[in-house]
């Protein structure tokens, strides 16, 4: 596996464990409660995450299909530079509130249980596409991010982990808030 892809997948796996641990600190009965009128519930966070990652599944599938249709199928440059991880620290910190694009905003149509199932299913599909793409020139696949600018596909994979770490912190904040409101 390409070192950039391996690093990104390890980050995504770590972030998922953090996210689920944070979710589990919120009592199931409170996972659909908003901690404040203008804040998302845990269920809404999960729906948002499933929508974001679902979009990346589509992008990855589209780009890998384009490469597979080429003759010969292109391969990654062995001299592809390592990922610059410094740009993702701001995503993980919640110091600045970021407005999600409309297409990935939660609709409130999922329960927390449905959201948990959705993030697990979309992750399975995501990793399937990403692993299938190993060896392809993912460093050449650029797609704009609304806050970070153009990212290559390795960076998009890594971003999924950073995005989940951001929302794991949000879930821990929700847990603290709903626990005090519930008492």
N, C-alpha and C positions, 0 to 999 in steps of 0.2 A: 504494500500500500504506500502511496506517496506520503512523505513525511508531513506535508501540510494537511492532507486529508486525515491522517491518523491523529494529528494534534487537534484538529477541529472536532473529530468524532469523540475523542476522549473528553474534550471540554463540554460537548453536548451531553454526554453520558453523566458527567459529574454534575452538571447543572440540573439535569432531570432528577437526580437523587436529592439535591438540595430543595428543588421545587416541591417534590412529593413530601419530603420531611416537613417543610413549612406548611403545606396544606394540611397535613395530619395534626398540626397543632391547633387547628380550628375545629371545634366540635361539629360533627356532621350536621346537627340541627341548626347550626349558625352559618353554614357555608353559603347559604343563599341570601343572607342578610347583608345589606350595605352598611358599612361602618359610619357613613355620613351620606346625606342626600346626593352629594356630587361625587361620591367615590364608588368604585366598583366593588361588588361582592366577590367572594372567592369563586363562585360559579361563573361570574362574568369574566374574571381573569382567565379562567380555564378556556372559556369560549374564545376569548381574544387570542390566546396562545394557539389554539387549534386553527383559527382562521389564518394567522400569520404563517404558521408552519405549512398549512395546506397550500397557501400561495407559493411557498418555496418548493413544495413537491411538484407543482405544475411547472414552475420555471425550470427545475432540474430535469424533469421528464422531457420538456420541450427541447432544451439544449442538448441533452444526451441523444435524443432522436435525430437532431440536426447533424451531430457529429457522426452518428452511426450510418447516416445516409450518404456520407462522403466516401469517395473512393480515391485513394486509400483513406481509411479511418485515421484521423490525426492522433498524435500521441503528445503527452505533456513533455515539455522541454526539461531535460534532466537538470539544467541550470536555473530552473524556476526559483526565484528568491523565496526565502522563508516568510511566513506571515508576520506583518507588523501588528503586534497585539496592542500597542499603546492606544490605538484609536477606539478600542472597545471598552476601556475603563470607564469612560463617561456614560456608556450605556448601562453598565452594571450599577453605578452609583445612582441613587435616586435624588440627588441634590437638586436636580432640575426636572420639573414636570414637563413631559413631552406629550403632545397631543397626537394620538394615533390617527392615521388616515381613516377616512370614513369606511373604506372597504374591509377594515379589520376590527372595527368597533364591535363590541358585543351587542347583541340584539336583546339579550335577556331571555332567549328562547330555550336555553339549556339549564337543566338542573345541575348541581355540582357533580352528581354521579354521572350524568351524561357528559359533562365536560371532562371529567377524569377519563372516561372511556374514549372520548374524542381525541384527547392529547396522546393517549397510548396508541390508538390506531393510526393517527397521522404520523407519529414518530416511526412506527414500523414501516410505513410506506416511504417516508422520507429517507430513512437509512437504507432501505432497499435500493432506491434510486441513486443515492449518493455512492454506495458501495459499487454499484454497477458502472458508475461513471469513473471509477478509479482508473488512472492511466490516460484518460482523455485530457486535453489541454484546458483544465478548469481555470487556470490562471488567466486565460484569454476571454473567458465568459464574463463580461462586465454588465452589471445591471444597477441602475440608480437606487440608492436608499434615500428616503426623504430627509434624513438628518446628516448622514455620513457621506453622502455623495456616491460615486460609483464604487461598487465592490465587486471583486471577482468571486467565483463560486466557492472557493475555499473560504473566503472571508464571510460569505453569506452563511455557510455552515457554522463557522465559529460564532457568528453573530447570534444564531439561534440559541446557543448556550448562554451568551452574555445577556440576551433578552430574557431568558428564563431566570437567570440569577437576579436580574432587576425585579422580576415579578415574584420571585421567592421572597425577597426583602419586603415587597408589598404585602404578600400573604402573611408574613410575620407581623407586620404592622396591623393588618386586619385582625389577626388573632388577638393581639393585645387590646385592640379597641372593642371588638365584639365581646370579649370576655368581661370587660369592665361594664359595658352596657347591659349585658345579660344578668349581672348581679344586682 
